[in-house]
Amino acid sequence: MEARDPAERHRVASSLELFFDLCFVVAVGADAARLEHALAEGHVASGVAAFLVIFAAINWSWLNYAWFASAYDTDDTYYRLATMVVMAGALVLSAGVPRAFDDRDLRVLAVGYAIMRLGLESQRLRAAGGDPAHRTTMLRFVAGESACAAYWLVLAFAAPEGWQPWLIVIGIAAELLVPPWAEAAGRTTWHPHHITERYGLMTIIVLGEVVLSSTGAVRDALSGEATLELYMIAAGGLVTVFGMWWVYFSMSSAGLLTNLRRAIAWGYGHYVIYASGAAVGAGIAVNAARATHEAHIPAGTAGLALTLPVFFYLLVVWWLLVRPHGANAPYAWGMPLIGLLAVASSWTGYAVAITGALMALLILLSIWAHGTKGPLRPNEGDRG
C-alpha cells in the first residue's frame, strides 16, 4: 500500500467514500432524535451531555477514516473489504445509540467502535509495510488507536457506572492526542482539496437532518393541526438550513490547510459544526412539538434549543472557514452578530421564524459582499 500524491490533480471523493458516509446517516439521525425527545421532556442538561458524548464517538469514527483514506485510498480488493468492516462497525455503533442515550449503556457502542478500529488498524499496518517513509507514523497510530479502543471496551463492560463521566473525559482526551503524536513522526500525505470535499459532504449529511426536521414541521402544518405558528416554524426552519449551507460553502477551505497544526485545528473544530448542525434539527422539531402541544416546555427553552446551536454553528464556521480569508470575506463580521441576535430572540415565542429571517439577512449580506468585491466562487479548486 503506497501513499497517494497530496498534489494529485482532480482528486474527488470515491463512490466507496460516499457509501461509507451513508452508514453515519443512521447514527447522526438516531442521536439527534434522542436529543429532541430529551429536550421535549425537559431533560435538558442530561440530554445535551449524552448527545455531545455520543456525537463525539460518531464524529471521531468518521474523521479517522476520512484522513487515512485521503492519504492511502488504493481502492484494491483488500481496501474495499476492510472499509466494509469499518462500515459494519459504524452500523453496530448506530444500533447502540438508543441504549447509550437512554440507559447510559455503552457496550454496543464500544463493540461497534472496536469493529471499526479492527478494519482501520489492518489498513494502517498495510500502510506501514508499503510506505517505509511513514512506517513510524502508522505504527504510532495503530498503537494509540488500538489502546483507545481497548480502553472503551473496558470502560463499557467493567467500569463502575459512577466513574463513567470522568473516564469518558479521559478517553476523549486520549483520542485527541493520538493524531498529533503520530503525525509528529512524519505527516501523512492527505490531500487538502480532497479533505475539504469530504468534510463538506459530511456537512451536507448533517444538514440533511435539519431538512428532515423542517419537513416534519411542514407535514404537521398541512395536517389537521395546522396553525400560523407551525407554518412560521416550517418556513423559518427551511430558511435557517438554507443559510447554514450558504455560509459553509461560500468560500474555499483547501488553501487554509497549509500545515499540520492548522489542519488539526480545522478538522477537530468541525465537531462543533457537525454537532450544532444536527442539534438545529432537534431544535426545530422541539419547537414544532411545542406548537402542537406535544411538548410542554417554556418558550425560552424551546427557543434556545434552536438558537444556541445556530449561534455555535455560525461562530465556528466563521472562525475556521471564513475569518482566515481576511479582507476577502467582507461580510464575515455579520455571522457571529447574527448568531447573537438569534439567541436574543429565544424568549419571544417566535425564535424559529426570527432566526430564519436573520439567516435570510445573512444570505443577502453574502450576496452583497460578493457583488461588490467580486465573485467568491464556492469551493473553487477544492477538487484539485
C-alpha positions, 0 to 999 in steps of 0.5 A, a space after each residue: 500500500 503506497 501513499 497517494 500524491 497530496 498534489 494529485 490533480 482532480 482528486 474527488 471523493 470515491 463512490 466507496 467514500 460516499 457509501 461509507 458516509 451513508 452508514 453515519 446517516 443512521 447514527 447522526 439521525 438516531 442521536 439527534 432524535 434522542 436529543 429532541 425527545 430529551 429536550 421535549 421532556 425537559 431533560 435538558 442538561 442530561 440530554 445535551 451531555 449524552 448527545 455531545 458524548 455520543 456525537 463525539 464517538 460518531 464524529 471521531 469514527 468518521 474523521 479517522 477514516 476520512 484522513 487515512 483514506 485521503 492519504 492511502 485510498 488504493 481502492 484494491 480488493 483488500 481496501 474495499 473489504 476492510 472499509 466494509 468492516 469499518 462500515 459494519 462497525 459504524 452500523 453496530 455503533 448506530 444500533 447502540 445509540 438508543 441504549 447509550 442515550 437512554 440507559 447510559 449503556 455503552 457496550 454496543 457502542 464500544 463493540 461497534 467502535 472496536 469493529 471499526 478500529 479492527 478494519 482501520 488498524 489492518 489498513 494502517 499496518 498495510 500502510 506501514 509495510 508499503 510506505 517505509 517513509 511513514 512506517 513510524 507514523 502508522 505504527 504510532 497510530 495503530 498503537 494509540 488507536 488500538 489502546 483507545 479502543 481497548 480502553 472503551 471496551 473496558 470502560 463499557 463492560 467493567 467500569 463502575 457506572 459512577 466513574 463513567 463521566 470522568 473516564 469518558 473525559 479521559 478517553 476523549 482526551 486520549 483520542 485527541 492526542 493520538 493524531 498529533 503524536 503520530 503525525 509528529 513522526 512524519 505527516 501523512 500525505 492527505 490531500 487538502 482539496 480532497 479533505 475539504 470535499 469530504 468534510 463538506 459532504 459530511 456537512 451536507 449529511 448533517 444538514 440533511 437532518 435539519 431538512 428532515 426536521 423542517 419537513 416534519 414541521 411542514 407535514 404537521 402544518 398541512 395536517 389537521 393541526 395546522 396553525 400560523 405558528 407551525 407554518 412560521 416554524 416550517 418556513 423559518 426552519 427551511 430558511 435557517 438550513 438554507 443559510 447554514 449551507 450558504 455560509 459553509 460553502 461560500 468560500 474555499 477551505 483547501 488553501 487554509 490547510 497549509 500545515 499540520 497544526 492548522 489542519 488539526 485545528 480545522 478538522 477537530 473544530 468541525 465537531 462543533 459544526 457537525 454537532 450544532 448542525 444536527 442539534 438545529 434539527 432537534 431544535 426545530 422539531 422541539 419547537 414544532 412539538 411545542 406548537 402542537 402541544 406535544 411538548 410542554 416546555 417554556 418558550 425560552 427553552 424551546 427557543 434556545 434549543 434552536 438558537 444556541 446551536 445556530 449561534 455555535 454553528 455560525 461562530 465556528 464556521 466563521 472562525 475556521 472557514 471564513 475569518 482566515 480569508 481576511 479582507 476577502 470575506 467582507 461580510 464575515 463580521 455579520 455571522 457571529 452578530 447574527 448568531 447573537 441576535 438569534 439567541 436574543 430572540 429565544 424568549 419571544 415565542 417566535 425564535 424559529 421564524 426570527 432566526 430564519 429571517 436573520 439567516 435570510 439577512 445573512 444570505 443577502 449580506 453574502 450576496 452583497 459582499 460578493 457583488 461588490 468585491 467580486 465573485 467568491 466562487 464556492 469551493 473553487 479548486 477544492 477538487 484539485 
